[in-house]
Amino acid sequence: MTVDGRVQGVSFRYYTVRRARDLGLTGYVRNEPDGTVRVVAEGERSRLEELLSYLRVGPRAAVVTDVTTRWPAPTSDFRRFEVRY
């Protein structure tokens, strides 16, 4: 998922980690050089859709203008959900 808008410098990554971990998802969130936030998450489809709902809103200081999603096959490469730099 790629989240666009005012999403860097507003605690978006930490908000995403908290939500994803609460949902039992694995993967990562990372700020991109173009100002977007990239989210790679794996888990049950219903929980992924719930995370997607959270990402469309974001934390209080964020202004989300777009969320682009892809649904590739899971890789099982992740042990937990984390921030990547």
MITORGU-147320 format. One line per 4 residues: number of its first residue (from 1); their letters; for each residue x, y, z of C-alpha. Coordinates in Angstrom, 2 decimals. Each point is the difference from the previous one (the first is absolute). Last residue first. Layout:
BEGIN
NUM> A> X Y Z ~ ... $
This chain:
BEGIN
85> YRVE> 14.26 3.17 7.66 ~ -2.38 -2.83 0.76 ~ -2.70 0.15 2.65 ~ -1.22 -3.39 1.17 $
81> FRRF> -2.72 -2.66 -0.18 ~ 1.09 -3.45 1.13 ~ 1.61 -3.17 -1.35 ~ -0.01 0.95 -3.68 $
77> DSTP> 0.98 -2.03 -3.06 ~ -3.31 -1.89 -0.16 ~ -0.13 0.90 -3.71 ~ -3.69 0.84 -0.33 $
73> APWR> -1.44 0.05 -3.54 ~ -0.35 3.51 -1.37 ~ -2.98 2.25 0.86 ~ 0.88 3.47 -1.23 $
69> TTVD> -1.19 3.22 1.56 ~ 0.29 3.72 -0.70 ~ -1.14 2.27 2.81 ~ -0.74 3.62 -0.88 $
65> TVVA> -0.39 3.47 1.56 ~ 0.83 -0.79 3.62 ~ 0.38 3.10 2.16 ~ 1.87 -0.93 3.16 $
61> ARPG> -0.02 1.89 3.33 ~ -2.74 -2.18 1.57 ~ 1.53 -3.34 -0.95 ~ -0.93 -1.70 -3.27 $
57> VRLY> -3.39 0.08 -1.74 ~ 0.43 -2.22 -3.08 ~ 2.63 -1.95 1.93 ~ -2.56 -1.05 2.63 $
53> SLLE> -2.32 -1.43 -2.67 ~ 2.96 -1.82 -1.58 ~ 0.79 -1.53 3.38 ~ -3.56 -1.37 0.12 $
49> ELRS> 0.40 -1.38 -3.51 ~ 3.17 -1.75 1.10 ~ -1.88 -1.45 2.96 ~ -2.73 -1.37 -2.28 $
45> REGE> 2.64 -1.44 -2.35 ~ 1.77 -1.91 2.78 ~ 3.68 0.87 0.25 ~ 2.75 1.78 -1.88 $
41> AVVR> 0.92 3.67 -0.16 ~ 2.28 2.14 -2.15 ~ -0.59 3.70 0.62 ~ 1.75 2.75 -1.93 $
37> VTGD> -0.32 3.62 1.15 ~ 0.12 2.79 -2.56 ~ 2.27 3.03 -0.02 ~ 1.93 -0.87 -3.21 $
33> PENR> 2.99 -1.31 2.01 ~ -2.18 -2.75 1.55 ~ -0.84 -0.34 3.69 ~ -0.23 -3.65 1.07 $
29> VYGT> -2.56 -2.40 1.48 ~ 0.63 -3.70 0.52 ~ -1.38 -3.52 -0.06 ~ -2.03 -2.16 2.37 $
25> LGLD> -3.63 0.31 1.05 ~ -1.56 -0.93 3.36 ~ -2.64 2.76 -0.17 ~ 1.41 1.81 3.04 $
21> RARR> 3.43 -0.32 -1.64 ~ -1.27 1.65 -3.17 ~ -1.69 2.85 1.89 ~ 3.04 0.76 2.17 $
17> VTYY> 2.40 -0.23 -2.94 ~ -2.20 2.28 -2.12 ~ -0.20 2.68 2.71 ~ 3.77 -0.23 0.36 $
13> RFSV> 0.50 0.49 -3.73 ~ -2.50 2.87 -0.19 ~ 1.61 1.96 2.84 ~ -0.71 3.35 -1.77 $
9> GQVR> 3.40 0.68 -1.58 ~ -0.94 -1.82 -3.19 ~ -3.62 -0.58 -0.97 ~ -1.15 3.29 -1.50 $
5> GDVT> -1.46 -1.66 -3.06 ~ 0.70 -3.41 -1.53 ~ -0.16 -3.51 1.45 ~ 1.47 -2.82 -2.05 $
1> M> -1.18 -3.51 0.72 $
